[in-house]
Amino acid sequence: MPISMEEFESLVSSKAPGTPLPEILGVKAVYWSGSLADCIYLVPDVIGETAAIVPAGLKQRFAT
């Protein structure tokens, strides 16, 4: 299920500053993709957990 970057920014703005990306997206794991730029994909079952495939451009902003 894709989430547009506009929807994502709305989610971010509804959370406290410094909230980890997995918590913002409601997932257990985040995977960075160099080929994505305009959306985030939520994947319901990756090795038994929910995951998100996120544009690598957000890594500097959210990677811990």
Secondary structure, 3 states (H helix, E strand, C coil): CEEEHHHHHHHHHCCCCCCCHHHHHCCCEEEEECCCCCEEEEEEEECCEEEEEEEHHHHHHHCC
